[in-house]
Amino acid sequence: MRNAEKLDIRFELLIKAKPATVWRLLTEPAQIIRWSYMATVTVDRLAPGGTFVFGSPTDKGGPDTGRIVRVEMGKRLTYWWKSSEPEETLVEYALKPEGHYTRLIFRNRGFAEGGPWADFYERDFTGWLEMHVVMKRLAERRPAKAGGRT
């Protein structure tokens, strides 16, 4: 049984780039490596039932995984994320064109409070936000800073 959904991480970024550019950064392994903390990324297929495998330099219990549950090409991506948290959490991306910009809506839900979940919400919120700011800078063709690479 999945944990009670008491805490969500949610934010929006307005990115000066086309949705296709942002989509590639979110879904292509070589692009994900550029903005994330991951050293390796593979995806077997970008469709429901497909999986992402994310390897980081700090893997202690094996790589992180993403089990894809929804894909609307260029618009929406949803997957169950398994990392060091006690249970999977649901990661959701939505892209909406707004003139010369793309609004990226990010949500990571399924965090519980206290117990084995202590500190995960705050750590994950900070990590997701830092990585997505780097992704925004890459999409806008500005120098990346923080955790991502160029």
N, C-alpha and C positions, 0 to 999 in steps of 0.2 A: 504494500500500500504506500502510495506517495505521501510525503509529509504535508502537513497543513500549510496552505499558502497564505502565510501571514505577512511576509515581506517580499516586495518586488524591487528590483533595480530597474529604473526606467528613465530614459532621457532622450532628447531629440537634438540632432545637429543639422544645421542648415549648411549644406556643402555646395560651393560654387563649382559644380561639375554636373555632367549629364548622368542620369540614372544608370546608363550602361557602364560608365566608368566606375561608379560606386559599386555596382553589382559585381564587376570583375574583381575588385579589391576584396569583396566579401566571400567570393566563391572559388577563386582560382588559387590553388595551393601556393604557387610562387608569389602571388600577391599577398596572401594572408601572412606569409613569413615576413614580408616587408614591414608590416605594421603591428604584428603581435609579438608576444614573448616566445613564440614557438620556433624551434630549430628545424623541425620537419612537419610537413602537412601532406596528407594524402586524402583523396576522396575517391571512392570506388564508382559512384554515380550520383549525379545531382538530381535525385528524385526520391520520393517517399520510399523508405526501406534502405536507401543508400547510407553510407557512413563516412564521416570525417575521422581521421586519426591524427591527433596533434601530439607531437613529441617536443618536450622542452628540456633544457639543460638540467632542470631540477627534478626530473621524473623520479619519484621514489616508489610509487606503487604501479608503475607502468604508464603508458601514454594516456592522455585525455581522449575521450571519444565523443562524437556527436552522431546520434541516430536520427536521420532526417525523417520528418513527419509531414512536411508541407513545403512545396516549391511552386511559386508562380514566377516563372522566369522574368527577371528584371524588376520584380515588384515585391516579392515576399519570400522569406526563408525562415523555417521553424525547425528546430531540432532539440532532442533531449541531450543535455550536456552532462557527461560524467567526468568528474575531475576528482579532487581530493575531498569534496564535500561529502557528508554522510549519505546523501541520496542524489539522484539525478535532479537537475533543474531544467526548466524549459527556456530556451533562448529563442527570441523572436525578432526578426528584422522586417521592417516595412519601408519601402522607398516610394516617395511621392514627388513627382516633378512639380517645380514651382518656378516657372519662367526659366532663367538661366541657372537655377539651383536645383538641388535635390534635397528633400527633407528625409533624413534617415531617422526612423523611430526604432529605438532599441528597447527591448524588455527582457529581463532575466527573472523568471518567477519560480517560486517553489521553496523559498528559504523559510525555515522555522526559526524561532527565537530560543536562545539559551541552549543548555546541554551541549551535545556534540556539535551544534551549529555555532557556538560562540565564536565570534570574530570572522566567520566566513562572509557574512553580508558586507561588512565594512571593507574587508580585503578585496572581495570580488568587485564591489562598486568602484573602488579606486582603480583597480586593474583594468576593468572594462573601459572606464572613462579615459584613462591615460592612453590606452591602445587606440580608442576610436578618435581621439584628438590627433594622433599620429596618422591614422588612416585619412582623416579629413585633410590634413596638410598634404599628403601624397596625392589625393584626388585633385586638389587645387594646385598641384605642381609647385608646392612650397617646400623648403627643407624640412625634413622630419626631425622631431626632437623626442625626448623621453625614451620609452622602452623599445620603440620600433627601430627598424633598420632601413637603410636605403641602398 
